[in-house]
Amino acid sequence: MQQLQEFLTRLQTFNLRITRQQVGIEKGTNKTEEMEAYDITRETNYYDSFSYKSELRVLKDMAYLDILTLDKERIALQLIQLYKVKDRFKELWVNYHQEHSEYHQVYKSHYIFTIRLDSLFIVRNLQGDSNDMGISGQFVEDLGDSIKLRESFLGELIRDIEAILKEPKADALGINETLAAEPVKPLARYPTFADGTVGQLFSLLKPYFIKEDHSRLSELLTKNSPPDLPLVFRGNGNQLADAFKQLFDANVIVGCQQSDLEKWIAPKFLYLSSQGEPREFTEGYLNGIISTKGRPCKSPILKIEQKEGKFLILPTPRNKK
């Protein structure tokens, strides 16, 4: 199981670099100071060489080949371990969102310890808390991107292994395909909205999307018609996730479970980073917001009230990006 071990070790190891950067030093201002700060850009999906993404893909494929050599009982045991890793990523996302600054880019030097990255995973080149290392807004965004990339490959491996356990071993290896039973497709569940709310939600959301996307957004909300390309929410990811969280918690969204909602949102939307670049959602990122009882979003875009038995979806003051 050497290949599986290498994949899981690499997946759970964050290799930090220390570089000279401009780091925000005062909330609510653009004041920065050049100092030594952490960097993890090369372990994201957006690094110029894309070497880290390629490395994870190869390791994931080799790990899958390791799994194929096992009997189903041992495959199931390995799957349990992968679920545990997935749960640690979920816990990290909760911590990440609790400390995320949406528009100001100032973070304390003990940020990594605060989100418990060091206790949940392996962190190389981590300096002691007393070293007063800089934490830039770019590093926090890159860390989120790195977590998403790791989470996506872990999810792929988990889905592949789950498929093995649902089918005969020969079919997983591509042998005797004609003997395979027709797989049972799970019932798809998607969000539907309480009477009189979908129009309110569309009116509130459309200023956050370019005009060309308005019809696709309307089709998605009213008919569950997926867009051909993800819709770009022109705000922070926390804001859109928080909006759906509020709708779900208030029972404005019905017809699905929380996990269904997260799976529904992830492939259909992108959001803008603090640098104005489109970024992906993942189920773990969304789970870290939607599953929590607290309100990590410091600048929500909506609030929900009930009047005479009807839901009112009301806008809050908007911060433009």
Number of C-alpha atoms within 10 A of each C-alpha: 13 9 18 19 13 15 22 18 13 17 22 18 14 21 16 20 15 16 13 13 18 18 23 22 19 14 13 11 11 12 13 15 13 13 17 18 20 25 22 20 19 19 22 22 21 15 14 9 10 13 14 18 19 12 12 20 17 13 20 22 16 17 20 20 15 16 22 15 12 14 11 17 10 12 18 17 10 16 19 13 11 18 14 11 19 18 13 16 23 21 18 23 23 22 18 24 21 19 17 22 20 19 18 15 23 23 21 15 19 18 18 19 13 14 20 15 20 15 11 14 17 16 16 12 12 18 14 11 12 8 10 14 19 28 26 25 22 20 18 22 18 22 20 19 23 23 22 23 21 24 21 15 19 22 17 15 18 19 12 14 21 14 14 20 16 12 14 17 18 13 15 18 12 8 12 12 12 8 10 13 10 8 9 7 6 6 6 8 15 18 21 17 18 15 10 12 17 18 15 14 20 16 14 16 20 17 13 19 15 12 10 9 17 18 11 18 23 19 13 15 17 14 10 14 12 16 16 8 12 18 21 19 22 23 24 23 22 25 22 23 23 22 20 21 25 19 22 19 14 14 13 23 22 18 13 15 13 19 15 15 23 24 18 19 20 18 17 18 21 24 23 17 20 18 10 12 11 17 21 19 21 21 22 27 27 28 21 22 27 27 16 13 9 9 16 22 22 14 18 21 21 21 13 14 11 10 7 5 7 13 19 16 22 14 16 12 9 13 11 9 13
